[in-house]
Amino acid sequence: MTIEAKVIRSHQREFDCKVIETGELVKATALGNLLKKGDNIVVGDHVYLEEMEQTAEYIIKELKPRVNEIFRVLIRQSKKKVTAANIDYLVIICSSSRPKYVRGILERFLVRAYQWNVEPLVVFNKMDEYTGEEFSIEYEVERLAELNVKCFEISAVDKDYLAEYLDLGLSDLKSLIKDKTSIFVGKSGVGKSETISTLSDGKVNLLTKSVRKIGKGSHTTTWSELVDCEDFYLVDSPGIRSFSMDDIDPDELINYFPDVEKIALKCEFSNCSHLPDNKGCKFYLEHDPDTDEGLMVHSRLESYLTLYEEISNMPYWEKKKKYQ
């Protein structure tokens, strides 16, 4: 008899699994053929277990197909390193006061969301301190409208704060992530840990290091555990705290800007660089940057072009381009 379970923690060949039907936590080992080199079982994976009659131990017999994967490409080895799977949401936390809101960081996390095929959620935290002087939250939300990205406004430290500028607030975010698995990301200081604590009603407090992790020594966030917050699961994200896009092929970047790609496909020439002097470029023929609509389109185009130039000038891609 096989039992379906979800991998909660991983440590080499041993895995803590939560049985889907009963919620029971069991330890299991994986058969050798499931631990292919560079393609290990990771947290978030759904697996089928079998209990051994003689020892009452569980083994993982089969790995279910993944909905998505969190990964980075190891470009020198030309292989993909998967660190988590079957993630429902990438929750991007932004600060509405200090540290200063940086659009470019948000754009980088959106690129990862589309690369990994994970739905992004954008959360503007510290809204009790928002003045509207340094950026317009309404404008930032509207420029993402083409992507249908859900945006929320909250104050993690003021649980009574009600959404004033956007339609969605803390209670809406809680409802959406209930029974789901999410990754929370954001620049240092934006209030990621406070947000997680608030969403879990104080059950999980990463600030006081109360979440137990696999391994010895001091508390260190790793990819080896999904944190059970009772109402939802979270994966803390050291693997993508770096904002570098160095593992993304510049020629593939536009795939992760779906709204930009949609317009780019209409350009007269397939090798269009989407710069102002390009004849037949639809960004300039159909979207006047002097209009409100055009300004938003071109702000996304600018983000794409900035990242494209950055990635193209990285040593690996420069060298590859040179010898092509």
Secondary structure, DSSP 4 states (H G I P E B T S, - for coil): -EEEEEEEEEETTEEEEEETTT--EEEEEE-GGGSBTTB---BT-EEEEEE-TTT--EEEEEEPPPS-EEEEEETTTTEEEEEEE---EEEEEEESSSSPP-HHHHHHHHHHHHHHT-EEEEEEE-GGG--SSS--HHHHHHTTGGGT-EEEE--SS-TT---SSSS--HHHHHHHHTT-EEEEEE-TTS-HHHHHHHHTTTS--GGGT-S--SSSSS----TTB-EE-SS-EEE--GGG-S---TTS-GGGGGGG-HHHHHHHTTSSSTT----TT-TT-HHHHS--TTSHHHHHHHHHHHHHHHHHHHHHTSHHHHHHHHT-
